[in-house]
């Protein structure tokens, strides 16, 4: 005996027919595939984060640490060199010098040329010039002009170099292998060669003119204290170095 369950039929004024079914829940759950995808993304993200942390840690361990220390200490006694009577430094010249050393090697009475090794050093040099104070400087004054016979302008040796402005180049000849030795020999000659440059016209001429002005200022200060009386006009000062003569115009 089969029993049939009848569905309740309601008729609305609009003419629509609805079947009376059991009530359904409005809550919807994500599909299982979505949950798995989210879990995978979380795991991948966590793995990437851990990998980056590990990479930084390894980089810190592998990063080299370099420490450079420079120490200056005496290795011998101190030598004291006096300047009897003292000196007056009157000029300084900063000059840029290039030193070149060429070493050529030939065989069989110069018929076989094994090449020329060339080494160069560019260096900034500080040349200083002074006048000794041990000797008197004659001063003769006439008609408002005082002529000062200053001492000889001398270079203060050895000259100083600016080590941060040194540039070196060296190249061996085609059949030579002595570029390092040639450069080393040039470096050992620096003091002697630069001392010669101190008296070259290129450096000495501007030093003389700068020194002339310094001596003039020095003489004026001395005369204000010892010769010129209050209220008297200051005479014009002309500075002559040994070998110079006063011109017709008094200069």
Secondary structure per residue as TSV (DSSP state, phi and psi in degrees):
chain	resnum	aa	ss	phi	psi
A	1	X	-	360.0	110.4
A	2	X	-	-93.8	132.6
A	3	X	-	-106.0	137.2
A	4	X	-	-108.8	135.1
A	5	X	-	-95.3	124.3
A	6	X	-	-88.3	139.2
A	7	X	-	-85.5	138.1
A	8	X	-	-76.2	131.2
A	9	X	E	-112.8	124.3
A	10	X	E	-111.7	138.0
A	11	X	E	-108.8	120.2
A	12	X	-	-91.9	163.3
A	13	X	T	-62.8	-25.0
A	14	X	T	-78.4	-8.6
A	15	X	-	92.4	-3.7
A	16	X	-	-77.1	151.5
A	17	X	E	-118.0	129.3
A	18	X	E	-118.4	139.6
A	19	X	E	-94.5	139.5
A	20	X	-	-88.6	95.6
A	21	X	-	-101.6	164.5
A	22	X	-	-62.5	148.2
A	23	X	-	-66.8	137.1
A	24	X	-	-106.5	149.9
A	25	X	-	-78.1	145.2
A	26	X	-	-86.1	-6.1
A	27	X	-	-77.6	129.1
A	28	X	-	-115.7	132.3
A	29	X	-	-101.6	140.1
A	30	X	-	-63.8	154.5
A	31	X	-	-69.8	157.3
A	32	X	H	-62.4	-35.9
A	33	X	H	-62.0	-36.7
A	34	X	H	-65.4	-42.2
A	35	X	H	-62.5	-41.0
A	36	X	H	-64.2	-40.8
A	37	X	H	-62.1	-43.0
A	38	X	H	-62.6	-42.7
A	39	X	H	-62.3	-40.0
A	40	X	H	-63.2	-44.4
A	41	X	H	-61.2	-41.6
A	42	X	H	-62.6	-44.5
A	43	X	H	-64.3	-42.2
A	44	X	H	-63.4	-44.6
A	45	X	H	-60.7	-43.2
A	46	X	H	-64.6	-39.1
A	47	X	H	-64.9	-41.2
A	48	X	H	-63.0	-42.5
A	49	X	H	-61.4	-44.8
A	50	X	H	-63.9	-37.2
A	51	X	H	-65.4	-41.6
A	52	X	H	-64.4	-40.8
A	53	X	H	-63.1	-42.0
A	54	X	H	-66.6	-38.9
A	55	X	H	-64.0	-41.5
A	56	X	H	-64.5	-38.9
A	57	X	H	-64.6	-42.3
A	58	X	H	-65.7	-39.2
A	59	X	H	-63.0	-39.7
A	60	X	H	-63.4	-38.6
A	61	X	H	-70.3	-34.7
A	62	X	H	-85.9	-12.1
A	63	X	S	-66.5	124.2
A	64	X	-	-71.6	146.3
A	65	X	-	-115.7	119.6
A	66	X	-	-118.7	127.9
A	67	X	-	-122.8	125.0
A	68	X	-	-117.2	128.2
A	69	X	-	-125.7	130.6
A	70	X	-	-113.2	125.2
A	71	X	-	-121.4	140.2
A	72	X	-	-119.9	121.7
A	73	X	-	-143.8	144.5
A	74	X	-	-68.0	138.3
A	75	X	-	-114.1	-1.0
A	76	X	S	-154.3	-176.6
A	77	X	-	-71.3	168.2
A	78	X	-	-97.3	131.2
A	79	X	-	-104.0	124.6
A	80	X	-	-101.3	127.5
A	81	X	-	-121.3	113.6
A	82	X	-	-77.8	159.3
A	83	X	-	-119.3	89.2
A	84	X	T	-54.6	127.5
A	85	X	T	81.7	-11.6
A	86	X	-	82.6	166.6
A	87	X	E	-134.1	157.2
A	88	X	E	-114.1	111.6
A	89	X	E	-75.8	125.2
A	90	X	E	-116.2	-15.1
A	91	X	E	-159.9	151.9
A	92	X	E	-134.3	137.1
A	93	X	E	-127.2	125.4
A	94	X	E	-99.6	117.1
A	95	X	E	-124.1	150.7
A	96	X	E	-107.2	116.8
A	97	X	E	-117.1	146.5
A	98	X	E	-120.2	123.2
A	99	X	E	-108.7	133.2
A	100	X	E	-128.4	135.0
A	101	X	E	-125.2	121.8
A	102	X	E	-113.3	133.2
A	103	X	E	-125.4	109.6
A	104	X	E	-106.6	138.2
A	105	X	E	-129.2	125.0
A	106	X	E	-131.2	153.5
A	107	X	E	-123.2	165.2
A	108	X	T	52.6	56.6
A	109	X	T	53.9	48.1
A	110	X	T	69.6	13.6
A	111	X	T	-82.8	-24.8
A	112	X	E	-115.1	112.6
A	113	X	E	-96.6	117.6
A	114	X	E	-90.6	8.8
A	115	X	E	101.4	166.4
A	116	X	E	-120.7	125.3
A	117	X	E	-88.2	129.0
A	118	X	E	-122.4	127.1
A	119	X	E	-125.5	140.6
A	120	X	E	-135.1	146.5
A	121	X	E	-132.5	122.0
A	122	X	E	-100.2	130.4
A	123	X	E	-146.4	142.6
A	124	X	E	-90.8	128.5
A	125	X	E	-121.3	140.0
A	126	X	E	-104.6	110.1
A	127	X	E	-97.5	130.3
A	128	X	E	-116.9	145.2
A	129	X	E	-130.7	142.7
A	130	X	E	-140.9	169.5
A	131	X	E	-128.5	132.5
A	132	X	E	-72.0	140.8
A	133	X	S	-99.1	0.3
A	134	X	S	-65.6	-33.3
A	135	X	S	-96.7	150.0
A	136	X	-	-74.9	151.0
A	137	X	-	-105.5	108.1
A	138	X	-	-61.8	136.8
A	139	X	E	-126.1	122.3
A	140	X	E	-120.1	125.5
A	141	X	E	-115.6	128.5
A	142	X	E	-147.9	134.0
A	143	X	T	51.6	45.2
A	144	X	T	76.6	12.0
A	145	X	E	-126.7	128.0
A	146	X	E	-112.8	122.8
A	147	X	E	-99.8	123.2
A	148	X	E	-104.8	120.8
A	149	X	E	-91.5	92.6
A	150	X	-	-78.5	164.9
A	151	X	-	-75.2	178.5
A	152	X	-	-71.4	136.2
A	153	X	-	-78.0	121.5
A	154	X	E	-122.5	144.3
A	155	X	E	-76.2	142.4
A	156	X	E	-88.8	109.3
A	157	X	E	-108.1	150.6
A	158	X	E	-78.5	157.9
A	159	X	E	-70.6	161.6
A	160	X	E	-100.6	151.1
A	161	X	E	-120.0	152.9
A	162	X	E	-91.9	100.7
A	163	X	E	-64.0	-24.9
A	164	X	E	-79.8	-2.8
A	165	X	E	-118.1	23.9
A	166	X	E	-90.4	131.2
A	167	X	E	-126.7	132.9
A	168	X	E	-124.3	142.5
A	169	X	E	-142.1	142.0
A	170	X	E	-153.4	143.0
A	171	X	E	-149.3	131.1
A	172	X	-	-79.0	152.7
A	173	X	-	-65.9	169.1
A	174	X	T	-61.0	-30.0
A	175	X	T	-120.3	27.0
A	176	X	-	-117.3	153.6
A	177	X	-	-136.0	40.5
A	178	X	-	-123.0	27.1
A	179	X	H	-63.3	-38.6
A	180	X	H	-68.4	-42.1
A	181	X	H	-65.8	-38.2
A	182	X	H	-65.7	-40.8
A	183	X	H	-66.7	-39.5
A	184	X	H	-62.4	-40.7
A	185	X	H	-64.3	-38.0
A	186	X	H	-65.7	-40.0
A	187	X	H	-62.7	-39.7
A	188	X	H	-65.9	-23.0
A	189	X	T	-91.0	-0.6
A	190	X	H	-55.1	-51.4
A	191	X	H	-59.6	-46.9
A	192	X	H	-65.3	-44.6
A	193	X	H	-69.0	-40.6
A	194	X	H	-70.1	-30.3
A	195	X	H	-63.7	-35.6
A	196	X	H	-67.0	-36.0
A	197	X	H	-67.1	-20.9
A	198	X	T	-62.6	-29.4
A	199	X	T	-102.9	13.0
A	200	X	S	-73.1	153.8
A	201	X	H	-58.0	-35.0
A	202	X	H	-58.2	-37.8
A	203	X	H	-101.0	-34.4
A	204	X	H	-73.1	-37.7
A	205	X	H	-60.0	-51.5
A	206	X	H	-65.9	-29.1
A	207	X	H	-66.6	-37.0
A	208	X	H	-63.4	-44.1
A	209	X	H	-67.7	-39.8
A	210	X	H	-67.1	-39.0
A	211	X	H	-66.3	-33.0
A	212	X	H	-61.2	-41.8
A	213	X	H	-67.7	-38.2
A	214	X	H	-64.3	-43.8
A	215	X	H	-63.9	-38.7
A	216	X	H	-60.4	-44.4
A	217	X	H	-65.0	-39.7
A	218	X	H	-64.1	-43.9
A	219	X	H	-66.8	-38.3
A	220	X	H	-63.8	-42.0
A	221	X	H	-62.7	-41.6
A	222	X	H	-66.5	-41.0
A	223	X	H	-68.3	-35.2
A	224	X	H	-60.9	-34.8
A	225	X	H	-82.2	-31.8
A	226	X	H	-117.7	-21.4
A	227	X	T	-121.8	-45.4
A	228	X	-	-80.5	125.3
A	229	X	-	-83.7	154.5
A	230	X	T	-55.3	132.5
A	231	X	T	92.9	-17.5
A	232	X	S	-81.2	145.0
A	233	X	-	-70.9	147.4
A	234	X	-	-76.8	124.1
A	235	X	-	-68.9	158.0
A	236	X	E	-75.7	139.7
A	237	X	E	-110.4	130.4
A	238	X	E	-117.7	126.8
A	239	X	E	-106.5	125.9
A	240	X	E	-120.6	134.7
A	241	X	-	-95.5	162.9
A	242	X	T	-52.4	133.7
A	243	X	T	92.2	-11.2
A	244	X	-	-94.6	151.0
A	245	X	-	-124.1	150.1
A	246	X	-	-72.7	133.1
A	247	X	-	-74.4	170.1
A	248	X	T	-63.7	-27.1
A	249	X	T	-88.3	7.4
A	250	X	-	88.3	-4.9
A	251	X	-	-89.3	360.0
